[in-house]
Amino acid sequence: MPSHDVIVAGAGPAGSSAARAAALGGASVALLEREAEVAQSVRTSGVTWMDAIREFGIPRECYHPVRTYSMFSPRNEVVVRDSAARAAVLDVRRTYRRLASRAVEAGAELHAGTPAKGPILEGGAVRGVRTARAEFRARVTVDATGFHSAVARGAGLVAPWRRFGVGAEWEAHAEGAEEDEWWLMVGSEYSPAGYAWVFPLGGDMVRIGVGIAKPESGEDPAARLARLLERRPGPLARLGRVETTEYHYGIIPNGGASRKTVHDGLLLAGDTAGQANPIVLEGIRHAIRYGESAGREAARAAASGDASARAMRGYEKSWRREIASRIRAASRVQDRWLDLDDAAWDAELDAIRGLSADEFLDFVRGDFGPGYIARMAAAHPRLAARQLGRLVAGALSGPR
Ligand SMILES: Cc1cc2nc3c(=O)[nH]c(=O)nc-3n(C[C@H](O)[C@H](O)[C@H](O)COP(=O)(O)OP(=O)(O)OC[C@H]3O[C@@H](n4cnc5c(N)ncnc54)[C@H](O)[C@@H]3O)c2cc1C
C-alpha cells in the first residue's frame, strides 16, 4: 500500500511548489529534503523578475529590487536605466524556506535530512523512493532534486547532464557597491566561458560571482573568482574593501529541454526537467511555475488511480507549449554567445546601448516571443545588423 499519494524529492523551489500544489489538490504528500534544513546551503544568485515575484506572492522581506542594469566587456560598458524596478535579487534562504513552509501549511509533511537514495521500481514504474531509514511508497513521485536528478537517474530514465554551468559566489559587504544596480561582466578576463556578476542586496551587501560553462572550459569558477577579487578588473576596481560573509557554489544543467519529463509513476520538475532559461542560466521562476504544474498533475493522477506516463502526459505538453521553443532559441543564442571574443563583445555592447530596459530584459530573460526579431529590427536597425541581432535571428529561425 502506498504511504502517500505523492512523494516529492527535493525541497528547492520546484519541489516545495509541487508539494504545495499536490496538497492543495487533495493529495497526501511527503516532501523529502536531503539537507538537514531547507536551503541550508545556497546554490544560486537569486535574481528574478518583479512580475514573477507578484505572480508567486513572494513577500517584500524576501527580495531587493533592481532597476539599473550595467554590462561590462573588456573595453566597453553600457548602462540600461529603468524608471521602475523590473528585476530583484532574492533573499534565497528566506524565499526557499517560505515556499517550503507554504507546502507544509497546505498539508504536506516535510522530512528534512532525508535524502532519496533511489526509486522503488515495480514493473518498470516508479512507486516511491527509498531513503536510508525507510521506504516512502506513493502513487506518483516528483523528482525535483535539481541537477542530481536522484530518482530519475536511479531509475535509469535519464543520463547525467553533459552540459552544465558551475558558479561560485561570495556574499559580501562591499564599499562602493551600487544599491539598485547589477553588473554583468563578459569577456575572457571575467569568465573563460560565461560571465561574472555583482548583484546588490541592499546597503553595502552584494553577491559577487563567476559562472563557467562545462565542458567548454575546464576552469574552476572558485579560482577565477579569487583572481577577480585580487586583480579587480573593470568595474570591480570601483569597489573599496570587500569583506566576504558567505560562500555559495552551485551547478545548473545546460542541456535545454532535452529530457522526457513524464514516466510511469514519475514527473520531473525544475532543473531536473531542464526548465531553466539558458541565456543566463536562470531557473527559479520556471521551477516554481512548473513545480506547481507537476504537483497539480500528480494530485490529479493519484486521485484517478492512473499514474501512467500516458495519463500524466498533459504536464509535459503544457510546459513544453509555454517554454520549450524559447529554451531552444535561447540555447542557440547562448552557444553563439560562448563563442564571442573580447573584441566582438566590445562591439556588441555598443549595439545594446540603444535598447530600452524592456528590450534588454526580454533578451536577458530569453523572452523571444513571436515577432521579437521583426520588432527589434524595426526599432534598432543597428542592433539587428550586428552579431547579437544576427545570432538571435539565427536562433529563432533554426530547426525546432
Ligand atoms: C551559480 C548559480 C547561479 C544561479 N543564479 C540564478 C539566478 O540568479 N536566478 C535564477 O532564477 N536562477 C539561478 N540559478 C538557477 C537556479 O538556482 C535553479 O534553476 C533553481 O534553483 C532550480 O530549482 P529546483 O528546485 O529545480 O532545484 P534546486 O534549487 O537545485 O533544489 C533541489 C533540492 O533538492 C535537494 N536534493 C538534492 N538531492 C536530493 C536527494 N537525493 N534527496 C532529497 N533531496 C535532494 C537539494 O538539497 C535541494 O534542496 C543559478 C544556478 C547556479 C548554479
The ligand as a Tripos MOL2 file, in Angstrom:
@<TRIPOS>MOLECULE
LIG
   53    58     1     0     0
SMALL
NO_CHARGES

@<TRIPOS>ATOM
      1 C1         25.7630   29.5810   -9.5620 C.3       1 LIG1
      2 C2         24.3090   29.6230   -9.9350 C.ar      1 LIG1
      3 C3         23.6560   30.8390  -10.0020 C.ar      1 LIG1
      4 C4         22.3050   30.8780  -10.3440 C.ar      1 LIG1
      5 N1         21.6840   32.0880  -10.4050 N.ar      1 LIG1
      6 C5         20.3640   32.1400  -10.6780 C.ar      1 LIG1
      7 C6         19.6830   33.3820  -10.6710 C.ar      1 LIG1
      8 O1         20.2710   34.4370  -10.4160 O.2       1 LIG1
      9 N2         18.3430   33.3880  -10.9290 N.ar      1 LIG1
     10 C7         17.6670   32.2230  -11.2170 C.ar      1 LIG1
     11 O2         16.4440   32.2720  -11.4610 O.2       1 LIG1
     12 N3         18.2990   31.0390  -11.2600 N.ar      1 LIG1
     13 C8         19.6240   30.9650  -10.9750 C.ar      1 LIG1
     14 N4         20.2410   29.7630  -10.9580 N.ar      1 LIG1
     15 C9         19.4590   28.5630  -11.2540 C.3       1 LIG1
     16 C10        18.5310   28.2170  -10.0920 C.3       1 LIG1
     17 O3         19.2600   28.1020   -8.8990 O.3       1 LIG1
     18 C11        17.8220   26.9110  -10.3870 C.3       1 LIG1
     19 O4         17.2520   26.9570  -11.6840 O.3       1 LIG1
     20 C12        16.7210   26.6280   -9.3690 C.3       1 LIG1
     21 O5         17.2230   26.6240   -8.0580 O.3       1 LIG1
     22 C13        16.0860   25.2760   -9.6900 C.3       1 LIG1
     23 O6         15.2290   24.8880   -8.6640 O.3       1 LIG1
     24 P1         14.9800   23.3390   -8.3870 P.3       1 LIG1
     25 O7         14.0250   23.2980   -7.2540 O.co2     1 LIG1
     26 O8         14.6780   22.6530   -9.6450 O.co2     1 LIG1
     27 O9         16.4050   22.7470   -7.9210 O.3       1 LIG1
     28 P2         17.3270   23.1220   -6.6830 P.3       1 LIG1
     29 O10        17.1840   24.5450   -6.3130 O.co2     1 LIG1
     30 O11        18.6740   22.5970   -7.0230 O.co2     1 LIG1
     31 O12        16.7180   22.2670   -5.4800 O.3       1 LIG1
     32 C14        16.9180   20.8710   -5.3920 C.3       1 LIG1
     33 C15        16.6900   20.4570   -3.9520 C.3       1 LIG1
     34 O13        16.7670   19.0410   -3.8740 O.3       1 LIG1
     35 C16        17.5940   18.6620   -2.7890 C.3       1 LIG1
     36 N5         18.1210   17.3460   -3.1140 N.ar      1 LIG1
     37 C17        19.1380   17.0260   -3.9660 C.ar      1 LIG1
     38 N6         19.3060   15.6990   -3.9970 N.ar      1 LIG1
     39 C18        18.3780   15.1600   -3.1670 C.ar      1 LIG1
     40 C19        18.0370   13.8380   -2.7820 C.ar      1 LIG1
     41 N7         18.7040   12.7770   -3.2480 N.pl3     1 LIG1
     42 N8         17.0030   13.6620   -1.9200 N.ar      1 LIG1
     43 C20        16.3160   14.7060   -1.4030 C.ar      1 LIG1
     44 N9         16.6260   15.9990   -1.7290 N.ar      1 LIG1
     45 C21        17.6260   16.2070   -2.5990 C.ar      1 LIG1
     46 C22        18.6210   19.7710   -2.7010 C.3       1 LIG1
     47 O14        19.2460   19.8090   -1.4260 O.3       1 LIG1
     48 C23        17.7520   20.9790   -2.9860 C.3       1 LIG1
     49 O15        17.1460   21.4760   -1.8340 O.3       1 LIG1
     50 C24        21.5970   29.6790  -10.6300 C.ar      1 LIG1
     51 C25        22.2640   28.4520  -10.5680 C.ar      1 LIG1
     52 C26        23.6020   28.4190  -10.2070 C.ar      1 LIG1
     53 C27        24.2860   27.1020  -10.1210 C.3       1 LIG1
@<TRIPOS>BOND
     1     1     2 1
     2     2     3 ar
     3     2    52 ar
     4     3     4 ar
     5     4     5 ar
     6     4    50 ar
     7     5     6 ar
     8     6     7 ar
     9     6    13 1
    10     7     8 2
    11     7     9 ar
    12     9    10 ar
    13    10    11 2
    14    10    12 ar
    15    12    13 ar
    16    13    14 ar
    17    14    15 1
    18    14    50 ar
    19    15    16 1
    20    16    17 1
    21    16    18 1
    22    18    19 1
    23    18    20 1
    24    20    21 1
    25    20    22 1
    26    22    23 1
    27    23    24 1
    28    24    25 2
    29    24    26 1
    30    24    27 1
    31    27    28 1
    32    28    29 2
    33    28    30 1
    34    28    31 1
    35    31    32 1
    36    32    33 1
    37    33    34 1
    38    33    48 1
    39    34    35 1
    40    35    36 1
    41    35    46 1
    42    36    37 ar
    43    36    45 ar
    44    37    38 ar
    45    38    39 ar
    46    39    40 ar
    47    39    45 ar
    48    40    41 1
    49    40    42 ar
    50    42    43 ar
    51    43    44 ar
    52    44    45 ar
    53    46    47 1
    54    46    48 1
    55    48    49 1
    56    50    51 ar
    57    51    52 ar
    58    52    53 1
@<TRIPOS>SUBSTRUCTURE
     1 LIG1         1 GROUP 0 **** ****
